[in-house]
Amino acid sequence: LQPVKELCVPSKEEISTILASKDVPRELRAAIAIMAYRGVRVGGLPSMNIDYTNQSFNTTSKGKLHNGFLTDSETVGNTPVLKFFNVFEGKKKPFNSLTSPQIKMQVKYWMDKLHQKGVISSCYSCHDFRHHFAVAQYRGDYADANRGGNKGDIYKLQKMLNHSSISITETYLKTLNLI
């Protein structure tokens, strides 16, 4: 049996710090941004398709379509989320040369480095960024015109996380001590 990793949810400030870090490769910061701000599973990154004209994306994760927006109006610090994807120079499938285990290993490596330097409080995993998304959405931390008011709405959160049933979302929120 492997030891169970303690549940960690990065704060808004830590997400901003990670995404502003010049240590972390720009491509990896874009991957972290999409996991933290759109709740995409790491398994959905290799098949992600970005439509820069419409500022949208789609991908398949666990056999289900997941789509959403990357807008100029949404910012991290003063940087629009969409700008994180400029590193790909309009490439429609920016992560297709990587597998999800490769992305996970890269995230682990860089989070270990930032944690060892004392920049972040924990060594976050890809799934911890998805946890951040779930917590932020449920609390209403990132209310904007594209996502509307989602505070406390478990049904909207279920759709945003692409869960097949409300009981999965409920379990998720219980695990995160939100309900």
N, C-alpha and C positions, 0 to 999 in steps of 0.2 A: 504494500500500500504506500502510495506517495502521500506526503503531508499535504493537507488542504491549505491553499493560500488564503490568508485572511482577506476578507472582502475590502476592497479599497475603491473609493470613488474620488477621482481628482476634482478639485474645486475649479471654479471658473478662473481664478487667478493662476492656478497651476497649469490649466490648459493654455492660457495666454502666454505663460512663461515658456512652456514647451514649444509652442508654435513660434515664439519670438527667438528661440535659441538658435544661434548661428552654428552651434556644434552639431545639431541634428540635420542630416541632409534634407534639402528642400523637398525632394520627392516624398520622403517619409513624413515630413510635416504636413504635406497635402493629404496623405493617407490618414494621418491622425485627425486632421480637421474633418474629413468626411465621416470618420467613425464617431467623433465627439459631437459634431453638430448635426449629423443626419442619422445617427444610429445604425449605420451600415455595418454588418458583420464583416470581419476580416475576410471571410470566405467569399464575399461578394465583390471584393476589390479587383481580383484578376479579370473578371468578366464585365467590369464597369465600362459603360459607354457614356461619354460626356458630349452634350450638345451645347457648345459655347454660345451659339446664336440665341438660343432660348434660355440660357443659363440653367440647364436642367441635366439630370443624369438618370440612367436606369441600369439595373444590374439584376442578376439572378442570385439568390442566396437560399440555400436549403430547398431548391426547386421552385421557389416563388419569386415573382417579379417584385422588385423594390425600386421605386423611383422617387425623385424629389428635385429640389431646386438648390442652386448655389448662386446667391445673389450678391450684387454690389452693395446693397443696402445693409447687409449683415456684416458686422465687423468683429475682428479680434484686435483689441487695442484700437488702433486707427486703420488697420489693414482690412479691406473687404475680403470675406472668405473666398470669393471667386479668384482673387489675386494669388492665392496659394497654388492655383492650377496653372498660372502663367508659365511656371517652370516646364510644363509639358508642351509649350508652344503650339497649342491647338490640337494636340494629339487626342484623338477620340477615345482610344483605349489605353490610358496612361499606365495601367498596372498589369497589362496582359503578358509582360515578359517575366513576371514574378508569380510564384505560387503563394497561397496563404501561409504555409509553414515558413517560407522565406521572409515574408513580411513580419510574421510573429517574431522570428529570430532577430530581425533588424530592430524592431520595436524594443524587444527585451534588452538588446545590447545597448541601445542609446538611453533607455530609461535607467538601466543600471549605472551608466556613466553620469547622468544628471543627478541621480540619487546619491551616488558616492561623492559628488562635488557639493552636495547639500543644496542643490538648486530646487529639487522637489522632495516631498516628504516620504514618498514610497516609490518602489519600482513598479510602475503601472504596466498592465498588459493591454493587449488590443481590446479584450472584453471589458476592461475597466473604463475605456473610453466610451463604449456602448452604455455602460452603467451611468456614466456622466450624462449622456444624452437622456436616458430614461428619467433620472432624478431631476434634471433641469426642466424637462418637458412637464413632468408631473407637478413640479413646484411653480411652473410658469416663469422661470428665470429668463427665458429668451422669447418673450411674447413679441411677435412681429406680424406685419401684414400678411406674410405668406403662410404662416402657421396659425394665425388667429389665437384666440384665448383657449389654451389647452389645460390650464391649471386644474389639477384634480380630476381630469376627465380620463378615466381608465380605458374607455372605448376608443377615444382618439389615439391614446398612447398605444393600444393594441395594434391599430392600423399602422402607426408610425414605426413601430418595432417589427412589423410584419409577422406578428404571432398568429398562429392558426386558431387559437381559442382564447377567450377572455381569462380562463383559468390559468393559462401560462403567464399572462401579464400580471394577474393577481399574485401568483407565486413569486414572480420577479420582484414586484413591489414589496412583498412581505420580506423577501431576502434582503432588500435594500432598506428595510425598516421604515418604509413610507406609509404602510397601512397595517 
